[in-house]
Amino acid sequence: MKYLIICLTLLGSTLSYSQDPKADAILDKVSAKIKELKTFYVEFSAIIKNSTNGTNSNLSGKGWVKGDKYCATYGETTLISNGLKTWSIVKEEKTVYETDASSNDEESINPKKLMTIWETGFKSKYDKEEVLNGEKVHVIYLYPKNPKKANYHTIIIYISKDDNELKKAIMKSNDGTVSTFTMTKLTPNPTIEDSKFVFDKSKYPGYTVVKD
């Protein structure tokens, strides 16, 4: 579970806008579509494999976003942010890590970042158009601008040709781990109560709260 958090953290904080004009135009449309939403709900599946160390995990995730607020679940981990504070709730450790949202912004697993993963630190190249699960998609490769500081040497993203949405991302890390994220549902502008983004310690009896 910690590895999944690291994957998503680095994914959200180390990617960037494309240098390929064709890829750039496509990714701009996707970013604009997500940023126009007042709220959204997303579901995805994650497969993480590494033949060297024997890693083979299958997880599912959900995310609710409302402006700067979000709530997300990834396997046994839950993250809640009210825009001021962020709480990372790790069930297997019975621990809650509390940080300032501003200082933790680059390290948080924000579902909005997951849906616009190309916005910081990578260059890209348009590869081809293909069919994914019966739907035409653009295949775009992302490469680190500074390979020596990057944890991933290649990220492949699949963007729907018809609705300009991220459908799949394959991250290939330098240690041989391949992480595949598939978006299974995106609901635009659902009604989400603000209570969704409030951490209630009474719901986690026996958990230790660690404040940064």
Contacts in CASP RR format, 6 or more apart in sequence:
PFRMAT RR
TARGET T0000
AUTHOR 0000-0000-0000
METHOD contacts of the structure
MODEL  1
MKYLIICLTLLGSTLSYSQDPKADAILDKVSAKIKELKTFYVEFSAIIKN
STNGTNSNLSGKGWVKGDKYCATYGETTLISNGLKTWSIVKEEKTVYETD
ASSNDEESINPKKLMTIWETGFKSKYDKEEVLNGEKVHVIYLYPKNPKKA
NYHTIIIYISKDDNELKKAIMKSNDGTVSTFTMTKLTPNPTIEDSKFVFD
KSKYPGYTVVKD
1 74 0 8 1.000
1 75 0 8 1.000
1 76 0 8 1.000
1 77 0 8 1.000
1 90 0 8 1.000
1 92 0 8 1.000
2 90 0 8 1.000
3 48 0 8 1.000
3 55 0 8 1.000
3 57 0 8 1.000
3 177 0 8 1.000
4 46 0 8 1.000
4 48 0 8 1.000
4 57 0 8 1.000
4 59 0 8 1.000
4 74 0 8 1.000
4 75 0 8 1.000
4 77 0 8 1.000
4 179 0 8 1.000
5 74 0 8 1.000
5 77 0 8 1.000
5 88 0 8 1.000
5 109 0 8 1.000
7 48 0 8 1.000
7 171 0 8 1.000
7 173 0 8 1.000
7 177 0 8 1.000
7 179 0 8 1.000
8 74 0 8 1.000
8 109 0 8 1.000
8 114 0 8 1.000
9 107 0 8 1.000
9 108 0 8 1.000
9 109 0 8 1.000
10 151 0 8 1.000
10 152 0 8 1.000
11 113 0 8 1.000
11 114 0 8 1.000
11 117 0 8 1.000
11 152 0 8 1.000
11 155 0 8 1.000
11 169 0 8 1.000
11 171 0 8 1.000
12 109 0 8 1.000
12 110 0 8 1.000
12 113 0 8 1.000
12 114 0 8 1.000
12 117 0 8 1.000
12 120 0 8 1.000
13 106 0 8 1.000
13 107 0 8 1.000
13 113 0 8 1.000
13 120 0 8 1.000
14 120 0 8 1.000
14 121 0 8 1.000
14 122 0 8 1.000
14 144 0 8 1.000
14 150 0 8 1.000
14 151 0 8 1.000
14 152 0 8 1.000
15 117 0 8 1.000
15 118 0 8 1.000
15 119 0 8 1.000
15 120 0 8 1.000
15 121 0 8 1.000
15 122 0 8 1.000
15 142 0 8 1.000
15 155 0 8 1.000
16 118 0 8 1.000
16 119 0 8 1.000
16 120 0 8 1.000
16 121 0 8 1.000
16 122 0 8 1.000
16 123 0 8 1.000
16 142 0 8 1.000
16 145 0 8 1.000
17 24 0 8 1.000
17 27 0 8 1.000
17 28 0 8 1.000
17 118 0 8 1.000
17 119 0 8 1.000
17 124 0 8 1.000
18 24 0 8 1.000
18 27 0 8 1.000
18 118 0 8 1.000
18 123 0 8 1.000
18 124 0 8 1.000
18 125 0 8 1.000
18 140 0 8 1.000
18 142 0 8 1.000
19 123 0 8 1.000
19 124 0 8 1.000
20 123 0 8 1.000
20 124 0 8 1.000
20 125 0 8 1.000
20 126 0 8 1.000
20 140 0 8 1.000
22 126 0 8 1.000
23 124 0 8 1.000
23 125 0 8 1.000
23 126 0 8 1.000
23 138 0 8 1.000
23 140 0 8 1.000
24 124 0 8 1.000
26 126 0 8 1.000
26 138 0 8 1.000
26 140 0 8 1.000
26 159 0 8 1.000
26 164 0 8 1.000
27 118 0 8 1.000
27 124 0 8 1.000
27 140 0 8 1.000
27 159 0 8 1.000
29 164 0 8 1.000
30 115 0 8 1.000
30 116 0 8 1.000
30 159 0 8 1.000
30 164 0 8 1.000
30 165 0 8 1.000
30 166 0 8 1.000
31 116 0 8 1.000
31 118 0 8 1.000
31 119 0 8 1.000
33 164 0 8 1.000
33 165 0 8 1.000
34 40 0 8 1.000
34 112 0 8 1.000
34 115 0 8 1.000
34 116 0 8 1.000
35 116 0 8 1.000
37 65 0 8 1.000
37 188 0 8 1.000
37 189 0 8 1.000
38 66 0 8 1.000
38 67 0 8 1.000
38 189 0 8 1.000
39 64 0 8 1.000
39 65 0 8 1.000
39 66 0 8 1.000
39 67 0 8 1.000
39 188 0 8 1.000
39 189 0 8 1.000
39 190 0 8 1.000
39 191 0 8 1.000
39 192 0 8 1.000
40 64 0 8 1.000
40 65 0 8 1.000
40 111 0 8 1.000
40 115 0 8 1.000
40 186 0 8 1.000
40 187 0 8 1.000
40 188 0 8 1.000
40 189 0 8 1.000
40 190 0 8 1.000
41 62 0 8 1.000
41 63 0 8 1.000
41 64 0 8 1.000
41 65 0 8 1.000
41 185 0 8 1.000
41 186 0 8 1.000
41 187 0 8 1.000
41 190 0 8 1.000
41 192 0 8 1.000
42 62 0 8 1.000
42 63 0 8 1.000
42 65 0 8 1.000
42 111 0 8 1.000
42 114 0 8 1.000
42 115 0 8 1.000
42 183 0 8 1.000
42 185 0 8 1.000
42 186 0 8 1.000
42 187 0 8 1.000
43 60 0 8 1.000
43 61 0 8 1.000
43 62 0 8 1.000
43 63 0 8 1.000
43 183 0 8 1.000
43 184 0 8 1.000
43 185 0 8 1.000
43 186 0 8 1.000
44 60 0 8 1.000
44 61 0 8 1.000
44 62 0 8 1.000
44 114 0 8 1.000
44 181 0 8 1.000
44 182 0 8 1.000
44 183 0 8 1.000
44 184 0 8 1.000
45 58 0 8 1.000
45 59 0 8 1.000
45 60 0 8 1.000
45 61 0 8 1.000
45 181 0 8 1.000
45 182 0 8 1.000
45 184 0 8 1.000
46 57 0 8 1.000
46 58 0 8 1.000
46 59 0 8 1.000
46 60 0 8 1.000
46 61 0 8 1.000
46 74 0 8 1.000
46 179 0 8 1.000
46 180 0 8 1.000
46 181 0 8 1.000
46 182 0 8 1.000
47 57 0 8 1.000
47 58 0 8 1.000
47 59 0 8 1.000
47 179 0 8 1.000
47 180 0 8 1.000
48 55 0 8 1.000
48 56 0 8 1.000
48 57 0 8 1.000
48 59 0 8 1.000
48 177 0 8 1.000
48 178 0 8 1.000
48 179 0 8 1.000
48 180 0 8 1.000
49 55 0 8 1.000
49 56 0 8 1.000
49 57 0 8 1.000
49 177 0 8 1.000
49 178 0 8 1.000
49 179 0 8 1.000
50 56 0 8 1.000
50 175 0 8 1.000
50 176 0 8 1.000
50 177 0 8 1.000
50 178 0 8 1.000
51 176 0 8 1.000
52 175 0 8 1.000
52 176 0 8 1.000
55 177 0 8 1.000
59 74 0 8 1.000
59 75 0 8 1.000
60 75 0 8 1.000
61 72 0 8 1.000
61 73 0 8 1.000
61 74 0 8 1.000
61 75 0 8 1.000
62 72 0 8 1.000
62 73 0 8 1.000
63 70 0 8 1.000
63 71 0 8 1.000
63 72 0 8 1.000
63 73 0 8 1.000
63 111 0 8 1.000
64 70 0 8 1.000
64 71 0 8 1.000
64 72 0 8 1.000
64 111 0 8 1.000
64 190 0 8 1.000
64 192 0 8 1.000
64 196 0 8 1.000
64 197 0 8 1.000
65 110 0 8 1.000
65 111 0 8 1.000
65 112 0 8 1.000
66 192 0 8 1.000
66 194 0 8 1.000
66 196 0 8 1.000
66 197 0 8 1.000
67 112 0 8 1.000
68 81 0 8 1.000
68 83 0 8 1.000
68 101 0 8 1.000
69 81 0 8 1.000
69 82 0 8 1.000
69 83 0 8 1.000
69 194 0 8 1.000
69 196 0 8 1.000
69 197 0 8 1.000
70 79 0 8 1.000
70 80 0 8 1.000
70 81 0 8 1.000
70 110 0 8 1.000
70 111 0 8 1.000
70 112 0 8 1.000
70 197 0 8 1.000
71 78 0 8 1.000
71 79 0 8 1.000
71 80 0 8 1.000
71 81 0 8 1.000
71 196 0 8 1.000
71 197 0 8 1.000
72 78 0 8 1.000
72 79 0 8 1.000
72 109 0 8 1.000
72 110 0 8 1.000
72 111 0 8 1.000
73 79 0 8 1.000
74 109 0 8 1.000
76 90 0 8 1.000
76 91 0 8 1.000
76 92 0 8 1.000
77 88 0 8 1.000
77 89 0 8 1.000
77 90 0 8 1.000
77 91 0 8 1.000
78 88 0 8 1.000
78 89 0 8 1.000
78 91 0 8 1.000
79 86 0 8 1.000
79 87 0 8 1.000
79 88 0 8 1.000
79 89 0 8 1.000
79 108 0 8 1.000
79 109 0 8 1.000
80 86 0 8 1.000
80 87 0 8 1.000
80 89 0 8 1.000
80 197 0 8 1.000
80 198 0 8 1.000
80 199 0 8 1.000
81 87 0 8 1.000
81 101 0 8 1.000
81 108 0 8 1.000
81 110 0 8 1.000
81 197 0 8 1.000
82 101 0 8 1.000
82 197 0 8 1.000
82 198 0 8 1.000
82 199 0 8 1.000
83 101 0 8 1.000
83 197 0 8 1.000
84 100 0 8 1.000
84 101 0 8 1.000
84 102 0 8 1.000
85 98 0 8 1.000
85 99 0 8 1.000
85 100 0 8 1.000
85 101 0 8 1.000
85 199 0 8 1.000
86 98 0 8 1.000
86 99 0 8 1.000
86 100 0 8 1.000
86 101 0 8 1.000
86 104 0 8 1.000
86 108 0 8 1.000
87 96 0 8 1.000
87 97 0 8 1.000
87 98 0 8 1.000
87 199 0 8 1.000
88 96 0 8 1.000
88 97 0 8 1.000
88 99 0 8 1.000
89 95 0 8 1.000
89 96 0 8 1.000
89 199 0 8 1.000
89 204 0 8 1.000
89 207 0 8 1.000
90 96 0 8 1.000
90 97 0 8 1.000
94 204 0 8 1.000
94 206 0 8 1.000
94 207 0 8 1.000
94 208 0 8 1.000
95 207 0 8 1.000
95 208 0 8 1.000
95 209 0 8 1.000
95 210 0 8 1.000
96 199 0 8 1.000
96 201 0 8 1.000
96 204 0 8 1.000
96 207 0 8 1.000
96 208 0 8 1.000
96 209 0 8 1.000
96 210 0 8 1.000
97 210 0 8 1.000
97 212 0 8 1.000
98 199 0 8 1.000
98 209 0 8 1.000
98 210 0 8 1.000
98 211 0 8 1.000
98 212 0 8 1.000
99 107 0 8 1.000
99 211 0 8 1.000
99 212 0 8 1.000
100 212 0 8 1.000
101 108 0 8 1.000
103 212 0 8 1.000
104 212 0 8 1.000
113 119 0 8 1.000
114 181 0 8 1.000
115 165 0 8 1.000
115 166 0 8 1.000
115 183 0 8 1.000
115 186 0 8 1.000
116 166 0 8 1.000
117 155 0 8 1.000
117 157 0 8 1.000
117 166 0 8 1.000
117 169 0 8 1.000
118 124 0 8 1.000
118 140 0 8 1.000
118 142 0 8 1.000
118 157 0 8 1.000
121 144 0 8 1.000
121 145 0 8 1.000
121 146 0 8 1.000
122 142 0 8 1.000
122 143 0 8 1.000
122 144 0 8 1.000
122 145 0 8 1.000
122 150 0 8 1.000
122 155 0 8 1.000
123 142 0 8 1.000
123 143 0 8 1.000
123 145 0 8 1.000
124 140 0 8 1.000
124 141 0 8 1.000
124 142 0 8 1.000
124 143 0 8 1.000
125 140 0 8 1.000
125 141 0 8 1.000
125 143 0 8 1.000
126 138 0 8 1.000
126 139 0 8 1.000
126 140 0 8 1.000
127 139 0 8 1.000
127 140 0 8 1.000
127 141 0 8 1.000
127 156 0 8 1.000
128 139 0 8 1.000
129 136 0 8 1.000
129 137 0 8 1.000
129 138 0 8 1.000
129 139 0 8 1.000
129 161 0 8 1.000
130 136 0 8 1.000
130 137 0 8 1.000
130 139 0 8 1.000
131 137 0 8 1.000
132 158 0 8 1.000
132 167 0 8 1.000
132 168 0 8 1.000
133 167 0 8 1.000
135 160 0 8 1.000
135 161 0 8 1.000
135 162 0 8 1.000
135 167 0 8 1.000
136 160 0 8 1.000
136 161 0 8 1.000
136 162 0 8 1.000
137 158 0 8 1.000
137 159 0 8 1.000
137 160 0 8 1.000
137 161 0 8 1.000
137 167 0 8 1.000
137 168 0 8 1.000
138 158 0 8 1.000
138 159 0 8 1.000
138 160 0 8 1.000
138 161 0 8 1.000
139 156 0 8 1.000
139 157 0 8 1.000
139 158 0 8 1.000
140 156 0 8 1.000
140 157 0 8 1.000
140 158 0 8 1.000
140 159 0 8 1.000
141 154 0 8 1.000
141 155 0 8 1.000
141 156 0 8 1.000
142 154 0 8 1.000
142 155 0 8 1.000
142 156 0 8 1.000
142 157 0 8 1.000
143 153 0 8 1.000
143 154 0 8 1.000
144 150 0 8 1.000
144 152 0 8 1.000
144 153 0 8 1.000
147 153 0 8 1.000
150 174 0 8 1.000
151 173 0 8 1.000
151 174 0 8 1.000
152 171 0 8 1.000
152 172 0 8 1.000
152 173 0 8 1.000
152 174 0 8 1.000
153 172 0 8 1.000
153 173 0 8 1.000
153 174 0 8 1.000
154 171 0 8 1.000
154 172 0 8 1.000
155 169 0 8 1.000
155 170 0 8 1.000
155 171 0 8 1.000
155 172 0 8 1.000
156 169 0 8 1.000
156 170 0 8 1.000
156 172 0 8 1.000
157 166 0 8 1.000
157 168 0 8 1.000
157 169 0 8 1.000
157 170 0 8 1.000
158 166 0 8 1.000
158 167 0 8 1.000
158 168 0 8 1.000
158 169 0 8 1.000
159 165 0 8 1.000
159 166 0 8 1.000
159 167 0 8 1.000
160 166 0 8 1.000
160 167 0 8 1.000
165 183 0 8 1.000
165 186 0 8 1.000
166 183 0 8 1.000
167 182 0 8 1.000
167 183 0 8 1.000
168 180 0 8 1.000
168 181 0 8 1.000
168 182 0 8 1.000
168 183 0 8 1.000
169 180 0 8 1.000
169 181 0 8 1.000
170 178 0 8 1.000
170 179 0 8 1.000
170 180 0 8 1.000
170 181 0 8 1.000
171 178 0 8 1.000
171 179 0 8 1.000
171 180 0 8 1.000
171 181 0 8 1.000
172 178 0 8 1.000
173 179 0 8 1.000
201 207 0 8 1.000
201 209 0 8 1.000
END
